[in-house]
Structure formats: C-alpha cells, structure tokens
Amino acid sequence: MRIFQCVFVCINRISIRRGYITRGAPGYRGYMQSAKRACLEISTMKIGTHSGSFHCDEVLACYFLKQLPQYQDAEIVRTRDPVVLEQCDIVVDVGGVFDPKKHRYDHHQRSFVETFNSLCPEKPWVTKLSSAGLVYVHFGRQVLSHLTHLQEDSRELGILYDKMYENFVEEVDAVDNGISQCDGEARYTVTTSLSARVGYLNPRWNSESQDTEQGFQKAMSLVGVEFQDRLDYYQNAWLPARVVVETAVQTRHQVDPSGEIVMFDQGGCPWKEHLFTLEKEMKVEVPIKFVLYPDQSGQWRVQCVPAGLNTFQNRLSLLEEWRGVRDDALSELSGISSCIFVHSSGFIGGNKTKEGALEMARRTLQAGPNPGNASNGC
C-alpha cells in the first residue's frame, strides 16, 4: 500500500511538470510541499520493538532486519503502545502476536511454542525461538545472501544458514527463553556471552539517566560486528575446509584400499566436524579411523579420528606398545623408519615422511581393536 501511494504522489508530481499544474500557478508551492512530505512519510518503514530494558534477542532481530534492502533505512520504534505498534510495518519481541503474514514476531504469549523444527520440520533444532530466531527463520537466508553475496538457493548458503543458527542464533534463543545448557546446577557461571554483554549496555539501576536508546544502538553495533565476524569465518575459512575434507573422503581409497585413512596435503585444516557430517551425508559405511597431514616443519602426523566431537575417546588409537616411545627407539620397536613419536595416550603420532606416517596407520589397522589397543582418552 505504501509503494502504490508513493507512486501515485510521484505521478502527480510528474503531471505538474507536464503542465497540468504549472509552476507558479495558485496552490503550486503548497501542493509540492505536501507531496514531498507525503512521499517521505510513506517511504519510511518502521520496525517496532519494546521500550525499556533491551535484550539480545530483539537487538539481534532488529540488526537482521536492518541488513535487508526493504528495512535498511527503517526507523526503529521502541514502544509498548499497541496503537503505535499497529502502525509499524514489522514488529518484533512485543505485541503478543506471532503472525508472519502480518509481520508480527513476538514469542512471549502463553500459546507460543515454536521451534526451528516446528516451523521447518527438516531442521533438527528444538530450542524455543525468541524474536531473534523467529526473524532468522523467516529472513535469515535473505540476510546471509545480502552479507555474503551468495545466491539464496545455493548449497553454500544453505550450509551457512544452518551453521549460523546452530552456532550463533540458537544460543540467543535459549538464553532469552531461560533454557539451561544442562540439567542440574552448572559448575560455573558464564558472564561474557553475547547476551550478557548486551545486557550490560542497559543503564545501571542507579544511573542518573535511564535512557536506553544510546545503549540499544551500541548493542546493535555489538551484535552486528560479532555476527558478521562469525559469518566471515564460516564463509571464508570453515566452508573451504569442508571442501578439503570432502575431497579427502572422496579419494580415501587411493590412500589405502581400506578406505579408513584420509590424507590432507596441508595441515591446520579444521576437519573433525566436517568429517562426521560428510560421513553421514556420503553414507560412508566403514568409519574413517586416521587422518594424515603435514605439520609446519614439513614432517607428517597421523591422528586418530575421535569417537565423537565432544569426546577424547578414539575410534582406534595407535598401538599401545608405541605410546610414549620416541625417535630411533620407536623406529626399532615398530619396524618403521623415520618415526618421531607416539603420544602417551595414542591419539597422535609423527613421522618424518608421508610414507612412514601412512605405515603407522596401516599397521594399527592390521592389528585391529583388541584389549591392548582400545580407544583411549587424550
């Protein structure tokens, strides 16, 4: 409606230039001033959110919206007045209504139980959404496309969309909804999370000024910088690492016929998370046991694949009799030349050559799991 009205006003202004209302004619100046005001008023979009103390979820929701062309120049109206909110083009975290068709994104109403999974059944996350999560679910792909210059329907953007929710937005949803990370009492308190740092930008209880507007703007800048920094890492470091790991998994049988050893030509690649994900996506039947890669000195490492992301247990540790032995003594014991070390827990070893590191992995595979070669913590 706003667009049509503005076009109508602008067409009328063109009509003036064409002589329907000539310059200098009675009422010309007043008509032009009113037309200009109308265009300015009509074209200013409004994002509504609540006034008073602000929280990370609505700050992040507003930041997301401000990244989009249709809202980048929008005014953020902070109020709890339902009459004022009714006039806003989109409202987040206030109003007691969740209705995407009307662009209303509140999560405080008693009836609200939505999660990413309930709105998008193909997604796994079941944390109750805050206004940040609601806006991300509905506008996140557009936001990421604008920030990364990737197509909304591209595979890369889809991966980033999931990753940024799981590793950035979900935390904000959980904190705002009072959902603990674990059952029972936490061992220690985290006071430096993004949500906590946003909270510290509110006026102190005994501050002379209780104006929250300046703090809200600082908070938007804070969450924006952190979101873009994290997105930049995932797009330009984490995502390229996935390509490296995917290639290694695809070519693993060229390294060893077992398919249980992968090799990277360059060290330092963050591989663990990608490996677990790609094994599932690529339906790898025999789990990969070892990863080979060169270190900064040009020597080679053989590292065990852990049993999971959050465990020190290995799928298969290096041979027990090698652990804690070094250099010539290790080479003599193993019968493999150029050995450097095997960690005392058996999770990693080193060899001066690629061939030597590969042989260390192969010998361990040949020995297979046994009581003396069980997975060990590192």
C-alpha positions in Angstrom: 0.0 0.0 0.0 2.8 2.4 0.9 4.5 1.8 -2.5 1.3 2.4 -4.5 0.6 5.6 -2.6 4.1 6.9 -3.2 4.0 6.1 -6.9 0.6 7.9 -7.1 2.1 11.0 -5.5 5.2 10.9 -7.7 3.0 10.5 -10.8 1.1 13.6 -9.7 4.4 15.5 -9.4 5.3 14.4 -13.0 1.9 15.7 -14.1 2.8 19.1 -12.6 5.9 19.3 -14.7 3.9 18.4 -17.8 1.6 21.4 -17.2 -1.4 20.1 -15.5 -0.4 22.3 -12.6 2.1 24.8 -13.9 4.9 26.2 -11.9 3.8 29.4 -10.3 0.1 28.6 -10.6 -2.0 29.1 -7.5 -1.5 26.3 -5.0 1.6 25.0 -6.8 4.0 25.6 -3.9 1.7 24.2 -1.3 0.9 21.1 -3.4 4.6 20.4 -3.9 5.5 20.7 -0.2 2.6 18.4 0.8 3.5 15.9 -1.9 7.2 15.9 -0.8 6.1 15.3 2.9 3.7 12.6 1.8 6.5 10.7 -0.1 8.9 11.0 2.8 6.3 9.8 5.3 5.0 7.0 3.1 8.5 5.7 2.2 9.8 5.5 5.8 9.4 1.9 7.0 9.0 1.3 10.7 10.4 -1.6 12.8 8.6 -1.9 16.2 10.0 -3.4 19.3 9.5 -2.8 23.0 10.8 0.1 25.0 12.7 -0.1 28.4 15.4 -2.6 29.1 16.6 -4.3 25.9 17.8 -7.8 25.4 20.0 -9.6 22.9 17.1 -11.2 21.0 15.3 -8.1 19.8 18.6 -6.3 19.3 19.7 -9.1 17.0 16.3 -9.3 15.3 16.5 -5.6 14.5 20.0 -6.0 13.2 18.9 -8.7 10.9 16.1 -6.6 9.5 18.3 -3.6 9.0 20.5 -5.7 6.7 17.7 -6.1 4.2 17.1 -3.5 1.5 13.5 -3.0 2.4 14.3 -2.2 6.0 17.8 -0.8 5.8 16.5 2.8 6.2 13.7 1.9 8.5 13.1 3.7 11.8 13.2 1.5 14.9 10.2 2.5 17.1 10.7 1.3 20.7 7.3 1.4 22.5 4.7 -0.8 24.2 1.8 1.3 23.0 -0.4 -1.0 20.9 -1.7 1.9 18.8 1.8 2.9 17.8 2.9 -0.7 17.2 -0.1 -1.2 14.9 1.3 1.5 12.6 4.7 -0.3 12.3 5.4 -2.3 9.2 7.0 -5.1 11.2 7.1 -5.8 15.0 9.5 -8.0 17.0 9.5 -9.1 20.6 6.4 -7.3 21.6 2.7 -7.2 20.9 1.8 -10.8 21.9 1.3 -12.0 18.3 3.2 -14.3 16.0 1.8 -14.0 12.5 4.4 -13.9 9.6 1.7 -12.8 7.2 1.3 -9.6 9.2 5.0 -9.4 10.0 4.4 -9.8 13.8 7.2 -11.8 15.5 6.6 -12.0 19.3 7.3 -15.1 21.4 6.1 -14.1 24.9 2.4 -15.2 24.5 1.4 -18.2 26.5 0.4 -20.1 23.4 3.8 -19.7 21.7 5.8 -23.0 21.5 7.5 -22.7 18.1 11.0 -24.0 17.4 13.1 -24.1 14.3 12.0 -27.8 13.9 8.3 -27.0 14.3 8.4 -24.3 11.6 10.9 -26.2 9.4 10.4 -29.9 10.1 13.6 -30.8 8.1 15.7 -28.9 10.6 16.8 -30.6 13.9 16.7 -27.7 16.5 14.0 -27.9 19.1 15.0 -24.8 21.2 12.1 -22.5 21.7 12.5 -19.5 19.4 13.0 -15.9 20.6 12.4 -12.9 18.4 15.9 -13.4 17.0 15.2 -16.9 16.0 11.8 -16.0 14.5 13.3 -13.3 12.3 16.2 -15.6 11.4 13.9 -18.4 10.3 11.9 -16.1 8.1 14.5 -13.7 6.8 17.8 -15.4 7.6 18.5 -16.6 4.0 17.9 -13.1 2.7 20.2 -11.6 5.3 23.0 -14.1 4.6 22.6 -13.6 0.9 23.0 -9.9 1.3 26.0 -10.2 3.5 27.8 -13.0 1.6 26.7 -12.2 -2.0 25.8 -15.9 -2.3 22.5 -16.9 -4.0 19.7 -17.7 -1.5 19.2 -21.2 -3.1 22.9 -22.1 -3.3 24.2 -25.1 -1.4 26.9 -23.0 0.3 24.4 -20.5 1.7 22.2 -23.4 2.9 25.1 -24.7 4.9 25.9 -21.3 6.3 22.3 -20.8 7.2 22.3 -23.9 9.3 25.7 -23.2 10.8 24.9 -19.6 11.9 21.7 -20.7 13.6 23.4 -23.6 15.4 26.5 -21.7 16.5 25.1 -18.2 17.0 21.4 -17.6 17.0 20.2 -20.7 18.9 22.3 -19.6 22.0 20.4 -16.2 22.0 17.1 -18.0 21.7 17.9 -20.3 24.6 19.2 -17.5 26.9 16.2 -15.3 26.3 13.8 -18.2 27.0 15.6 -19.2 30.1 16.7 -22.6 28.8 19.7 -24.1 30.5 22.5 -25.8 28.6 22.5 -28.7 31.0 20.3 -30.3 33.7 21.1 -29.5 37.3 23.3 -26.8 38.7 26.1 -25.5 36.4 29.7 -26.0 37.7 30.5 -22.3 36.9 28.8 -19.1 35.6 29.4 -17.7 32.1 29.2 -13.9 32.3 30.8 -13.0 29.0 28.3 -14.4 26.5 26.8 -12.1 23.8 23.5 -11.9 25.6 25.3 -10.9 28.9 27.4 -8.2 27.1 24.3 -6.8 25.5 22.6 -6.7 28.9 25.5 -4.7 30.4 24.8 -1.9 27.9 21.5 -1.1 29.7 21.6 1.8 32.1 22.7 0.8 35.6 20.0 0.7 38.2 21.5 3.8 39.9 22.5 5.8 36.8 21.2 9.3 36.7 19.9 8.8 33.2 17.7 5.8 32.4 17.6 6.5 28.7 18.1 3.2 26.8 18.3 4.5 23.3 22.0 5.0 23.1 22.7 1.7 24.7 20.3 0.0 22.2 22.2 1.4 19.3 25.5 0.3 20.8 24.1 -3.2 21.3 23.0 -3.4 17.7 26.5 -2.4 16.6 28.0 -5.1 19.0 25.8 -7.9 17.8 26.3 -6.8 14.2 30.1 -6.9 14.4 30.1 -10.3 16.1 27.6 -11.8 13.7 29.5 -10.6 10.6 32.8 -11.7 12.0 31.5 -15.2 12.7 29.9 -15.3 9.3 33.1 -14.2 7.6 35.0 -17.0 9.4 32.5 -19.7 8.4 32.3 -18.5 4.8 36.0 -17.9 4.2 37.7 -20.5 6.5 35.3 -23.1 7.7 33.4 -23.6 4.4 36.6 -24.0 2.4 37.8 -26.6 4.9 34.7 -28.6 4.2 35.7 -28.8 0.5 39.2 -30.0 1.5 37.7 -32.7 3.8 35.1 -33.7 1.2 37.8 -34.2 -1.4 39.9 -36.3 1.0 36.9 -38.5 1.8 36.1 -39.0 -1.9 39.7 -40.0 -2.6 40.4 -42.1 0.5 40.6 -45.4 -1.3 43.5 -44.0 -3.3 45.4 -43.5 0.0 44.6 -47.0 1.3 42.3 -49.7 0.0 40.6 -50.0 3.4 39.1 -46.5 3.0 39.8 -45.9 6.6 42.6 -43.4 6.2 42.3 -39.9 4.7 45.1 -37.6 3.8 45.3 -33.8 3.6 48.1 -32.1 1.6 48.1 -29.2 4.0 48.0 -29.1 7.8 45.9 -26.8 10.0 42.6 -27.6 8.3 39.7 -27.9 10.9 38.5 -31.4 9.8 36.7 -33.1 12.7 33.2 -31.6 12.4 33.2 -31.8 8.6 34.4 -35.4 8.7 31.5 -36.6 10.9 29.0 -34.6 8.8 30.3 -35.8 5.5 30.4 -39.5 6.6 26.7 -39.3 7.2 25.9 -37.3 4.0 28.1 -39.5 1.8 26.9 -42.7 3.6 30.4 -43.9 4.5 29.9 -47.5 5.6 33.3 -48.2 7.3 34.1 -45.3 9.6 37.4 -43.5 8.9 40.0 -44.1 11.6 43.0 -42.0 10.8 43.8 -38.6 9.3 47.3 -37.8 7.8 48.6 -34.3 7.2 52.0 -32.4 7.2 52.9 -30.2 10.1 54.5 -26.7 9.9 58.0 -28.3 9.7 57.1 -30.5 6.7 57.1 -33.7 8.8 53.9 -35.8 8.9 51.3 -36.5 11.6 48.9 -39.4 11.9 46.0 -38.5 14.1 43.2 -40.8 15.3 39.6 -39.9 14.5 37.7 -39.4 17.8 34.6 -41.3 18.5 32.6 -38.0 18.5 33.0 -34.3 18.6 32.9 -33.9 22.3 34.9 -36.9 23.5 38.6 -37.8 23.9 37.8 -41.4 23.0 39.2 -42.6 19.7 37.7 -44.9 17.1 41.0 -46.6 17.1 44.1 -45.5 18.9 47.7 -46.1 17.8 49.3 -49.3 19.1 49.7 -49.4 22.8 53.3 -50.6 22.7 54.3 -47.5 20.7 52.8 -45.0 23.1 55.3 -42.7 24.8 58.2 -44.0 22.7 60.2 -41.7 20.5 62.7 -41.4 17.6 65.1 -44.3 17.0 63.7 -46.4 19.8 60.2 -46.1 18.2 61.5 -46.9 14.7 63.3 -50.0 16.1 60.2 -51.1 18.0 57.8 -50.6 15.2 60.0 -51.6 12.3 59.0 -48.3 10.6 61.8 -45.9 9.7 61.9 -42.2 10.5 59.5 -42.3 13.4 59.4 -39.3 15.7 56.9 -40.0 18.4 53.6 -41.5 19.5 51.6 -39.6 22.2 51.3 -41.4 25.5 47.5 -41.7 25.0 47.9 -43.0 21.5 45.8 -40.3 19.8 48.5 -38.9 17.6 51.9 -39.8 16.2 54.6 -38.3 14.0 57.0 -39.5 11.2 59.5 -37.6 9.1 57.9 -38.9 5.9 54.4 -39.3 4.5 55.1 -42.9 3.8 56.2 -43.5 7.3 53.0 -41.9 8.8 50.9 -43.9 6.4 52.6 -47.1 7.5 52.0 -46.3 11.2 48.2 -46.0 10.4 48.2 -49.2 8.3 50.0 -51.3 11.0 47.4 -50.1 13.6 44.6 -51.1 11.3 46.1 -54.5 10.7 46.4 -55.1 14.4 42.7 -54.2 14.8 40.9 -53.4 18.0 42.0 -55.5 21.0 42.2 -55.1 24.7 45.7 -53.6 24.3 44.6 -51.2 21.6 41.3 -49.9 22.9 40.3 -46.3 22.4 42.0 -44.0 24.9 41.4 -40.5 26.2 43.9 -37.9 25.2 
